Amino acid sequence: MRLISYHEHGSPDVLRVEDVPAPAPGPGRLLLRTEAVGVNFVETQLRGDTAPFPSPLPGRPGGDVVGRVEALGPDTDGPVPGTRVVAFGVPAAYADQVVVEAERALVVPEDIDAATATALGSSGQTAWSVLDAARIAEGDTVLVHAAAGAVGHLVTQLAKLRGAGRVIGTVGSPAKADLVRAHGADEVVDYRQPGWADEVRRLTGGRGVDVVLDSVEGAVFKDGLKLLRPYGRLVYYGFAGSGGKVAQVAMTELFGLTYVVGVSLDAWTKADPARVAEARAELVRLVAAGALRVAVHTTLPLTRAAEAHRVIESRSQLGRVVLVP
């Protein structure tokens, strides 16, 4: 079978197609025949060795995989062969066949296309966990960073569904503004422009916002803290703009009744399994009903994985970038 890997860190050109034996599922795991792979920003950071954590070699990019169950490992309870599922956090995901943990697999209805279904993996579940942590109250003003991204455009819609009165989306380029508005934002601000935080203050009449949902980090993190009203909440769930350097915040910067929480998808899935099962079922229902709309920027052949990484690193994507075998 074909597998995408890299044996050195560097540009997207280090990605290579390899012919390898098909994997065999162990206990608690499923073997899937791949239909689509959702590519995430963190995989480009690991390949380029710019993530704020180790990136060992050789590398086999992970991701969200939609596919059909071909086999169950020994002593595994899971969907029967032929069932269509999506799984998140799949190691060696850019491949014709993948092995996934059964507990990370979610059954996908046949009427949801494969590219859209990739959003039911890490991006959709991360978005849901972020909104759980934000505890949005009816009428809150919410600032969503990177609102055109694979997670951001879902977060924006879910904030509205949770009762936000006003959502301000930030983008990295003016070309993304229309998509962000089309997915629920009331206003859009370019966070790469000097004075973007002052623009948010102007839009809110100087009052600031109740909630900041931050997947960018870097310089915008501290600006976001300063935009919070008393008892405001900042939910931190990514570091796309950190450049490999994690923001440093003094405890005194949290004075003013400010709440900061970091969200990890793995922690969320383990904290309350019953609630997670309900959330996953609701995600599927919302996507199937069209109440939560998934933007797919491009779908590329598996062999063009380097191009997929270039799209993401160019910051030009509008929603999901997907690979297909």
Secondary structure, 3 states (H helix, E strand, C coil): CEEEEECCCCCHHHCEEEECCCCCCCCCEEEEEEEEEEECHHHHHHHHCCCCCCCCCCECCCEEEEEEEEEECCCCCCCCCCCEEEEEEECCCCECEEEEEHHHEEECCCCCCHHHHHHHCHHHHHHHHHHHHHCCCCCCEEEECCCCCCCHHHHHHHHHHCCCCEEEEEECCHHHHHHHHHCCCCEEEECCCCCHHHHHHHHCCCCCEEEEEECCCCHHHHHHHHHEEEEEEEEECCCCCCCCCCCCCCHHHHCCCCEEEECCHHHHHHHCHHHHHHHHHHHHHHHHHCCCCCCEEEEEEHHHHHHHHHHHHCCCCCCEEEEEC
